[in-house]
């Protein structure tokens, strides 16, 4: 297990302690959205989740549940004809960042092939202190991912997309990022 954690961390440019194994991409996405949004709201009072309509259902359903059950506000950013979100729209939605509990944008979309400008979006989030999650399930093993350089706080992956076993995923969680785990003890 520790060797597997080191291998995944090395592939991402992360530290082994920043890798949390899950049952797959869905659990990773759900954990990221709930854990980041709830921790940020507790810490700052921020209550808005910003995402796009082209996210995987694991992200969209988690965001909708946080809205419906936990009282978060949900902003869905528009995408263009190619499925890309404009960084200017992210900046406008973030404003000064005071109410931004979480931004979640898929890294690569397997249906239309859109690769989002995550580095630009991450820089905008960093400027206002809002955490950024990216669902990179379709990108891991296919696109370069270096979390030491990429300004993301959380990144989801699923092993079956890069020749690993089904039923295994991971959540990269940047050291020091406020997070409430779904399970404790």
Secondary structure, DSSP 8 states (H G I E B T S, - for coil): -HHHHHHHHHHHT--GGGEEEESSHHHHHHHHHHHHHHHHHHHH---EEEEETTS-HHHHHHHHHHHHHH--EEEEE---TTS---HHHHHHHHTTSTTEEEEE--SB-TTT--B--HHHHHHHHHHHT--EEEE-TTTTTTS---TTTS--SEEEEEGGGGT--TT-EEEEE-TT-----S---
